[in-house]
Amino acid sequence: MQNIQLARSLLKAALPFADTARRLKRRLVPYQPNMAHNGFTFDDALDMVDALRAAGVGLEGEMLEVGSGWTPIAPMLFHMAGVTHVTLTDLERLYDETSIPTAAAFLRPRLPEAARRLGMEVAALEARMAEFAPAYICPWQPGRHPADSVDIAVSRAVMEHVPAEDVAGLFRDLLRVVRPGGHMCHSIDNTDHWEHGDGRGSLMSFLCYPAESLRWRLASMNIQGYTNRFRHSDYLAAAREAGWIIVSERARVPPKVLGEVRQMRLEGRLAPEFAGRPLEDLAATATLIVARKPG
């Protein structure tokens, strides 16, 4: 985490009316999609569909997405794959009248690849895309969402931003919201988001900051940049604690990152809370979980 990044984050956290300012900026300057980010979303969403199908999950039911954000690429792909109705949710309003056209414009030239991955015809995907009409709830209050109301709950690159003390609680809320025998699927980015820019540091640099250190406490002040630093095993434990049955789980552990974490341990740079944990767990850059609600 570079000092200039930390300073910018603290400035954003201190700004009054930050949400209002963001909405005003969106009206004055149209949202410009991040094509690299959208590409990651495209790949992750298809991986989630593959994981659910491999677990024997039918995709013809109702789906709720936690933390939908600006552009509904993932839920649009799920709808193309067979989901009948999608509910999008956010704590702060990001979705607007440009969101669906932006997602469709990104997906249209990639329909042949999506059709190959989904085992469907391009024409069928085009027809499903034209029918995409999700519900949108903002601000979403998980504890007040109707019980047993959806078949699948999903999220992508969201769970890592949930405060550590709230992860199991959110999983319990989703257990109540999903129908008996239904599923949840989460694609989670376990990396240090501060290192996504210039790439000069390790994707696990944040494991070197003790939780009680001034630097980490300052970094966590901006809720937009907060990450909980949960590792792969932490999400599995939280899901089980909430009452979910893990159907499948996968951790991505790149050899380069594993080597970096090993070197951090050898040099004594890992924060105490991470120092004794398995290297493969610490070096997992991504988590993909499919879990089933009993019943």
Summary of the structure (lengths in Angstrom):
residues: 295
radius of gyration: 19.4
end to end distance: 45.0
largest distance: 56.4
contacts: 896
relative contact order: 0.14
helix: 50%
strand: 16%
